[in-house]
Amino acid sequence: MTHHVSRTQMVCAREIEFDLDGDVVSNIRFIGGCNGNLKAISKLVDGWTVEKIESYLLGNTCGMKPTSCADQLAKAVRREYEASVKAVR
């Protein structure tokens, strides 16, 4: 299991922390942002695979922004997963 910290872009949350065990994401924590909503998202998707998180959250927007904290989570878990797969090769 590896721990990751990802900086966000264009959203209220500044960072997202999470663990990856293969393609399974756990221990998600948003720094900043809408505390209650982001805690709920973190609990709901805990234990999901990168692919499942993407299927539900990728492309989600917030107001007039082209992204959201949920979208940023989907992008971050994919990016870190792909980097970990490359590192193993």
Wavefront OBJ file of the C-alpha trace (Angstrom):
o trace
v 0.000 0.000 0.000
v 1.297 3.439 -0.885
v 0.215 6.861 0.371
v -0.316 9.697 -2.108
v -0.853 13.443 -1.840
v -2.231 15.253 -4.871
v -2.573 19.013 -5.326
v -5.896 20.054 -6.827
v -6.657 22.663 -9.478
v -9.598 25.085 -9.782
v -11.489 23.745 -6.725
v -11.880 24.736 -3.091
v -10.005 21.719 -1.710
v -6.231 22.274 -1.844
v -5.090 18.662 -1.647
v -6.351 15.108 -1.685
v -4.613 12.369 0.280
v -5.312 8.687 -0.310
v -3.795 5.217 -0.211
v -3.487 2.853 -3.159
v -3.249 -0.907 -2.788
v -3.000 -2.097 -6.372
v -6.009 -0.380 -7.948
v -8.021 -0.105 -4.707
v -8.312 3.360 -3.156
v -8.756 3.913 0.588
v -8.227 6.430 3.394
v -9.281 9.381 1.233
v -8.936 12.794 2.847
v -9.581 16.205 1.288
v -7.736 19.229 2.654
v -9.982 22.279 2.398
v -13.246 22.426 0.497
v -16.794 21.604 1.602
v -15.981 19.533 4.667
v -19.223 17.600 5.077
v -19.694 16.800 1.395
v -16.090 15.728 0.921
v -16.154 13.521 4.014
v -19.267 11.846 2.580
v -17.639 11.277 -0.819
v -14.555 9.863 0.922
v -16.650 7.379 2.905
v -18.794 6.369 -0.065
v -15.922 5.531 -2.407
v -13.542 4.038 0.187
v -12.455 0.611 -1.048
v -13.479 1.270 -4.658
v -11.166 0.642 -7.587
v -9.663 3.443 -9.643
v -11.919 2.446 -12.554
v -15.091 2.519 -10.457
v -14.226 5.939 -8.996
v -13.644 7.240 -12.520
v -16.922 5.796 -13.781
v -18.892 7.675 -11.122
v -16.919 10.878 -10.577
v -14.848 11.765 -13.653
v -16.271 14.784 -15.446
v -18.316 16.005 -12.483
v -18.407 19.819 -12.401
v -19.032 22.357 -9.639
v -21.091 25.393 -10.566
v -19.493 27.128 -13.555
v -16.118 25.436 -12.992
v -15.001 22.814 -15.525
v -14.092 20.444 -12.669
v -15.030 19.593 -9.082
v -13.407 18.035 -6.030
v -14.922 14.689 -7.054
v -13.515 15.054 -10.583
v -10.132 15.972 -9.117
v -10.223 12.803 -7.008
v -10.932 10.666 -10.077
v -8.062 12.301 -11.980
v -5.659 12.005 -9.042
v -6.279 8.314 -8.379
v -5.850 7.505 -12.087
v -2.653 9.557 -12.354
v -1.091 7.965 -9.253
v -2.213 4.479 -10.231
v -0.673 4.839 -13.704
v 2.561 6.174 -12.168
v 2.730 3.197 -9.795
v 2.184 0.740 -12.646
v 4.965 2.401 -14.650
v 7.324 2.278 -11.661
v 6.837 -1.475 -11.356
v 7.736 -2.080 -15.018
l 1 2 3 4 5 6 7 8 9 10 11 12 13 14 15 16 17 18 19 20 21 22 23 24 25 26 27 28 29 30 31 32 33 34 35 36 37 38 39 40 41 42 43 44 45 46 47 48 49 50 51 52 53 54 55 56 57 58 59 60 61 62 63 64 65 66 67 68 69 70 71 72 73 74 75 76 77 78 79 80 81 82 83 84 85 86 87 88 89
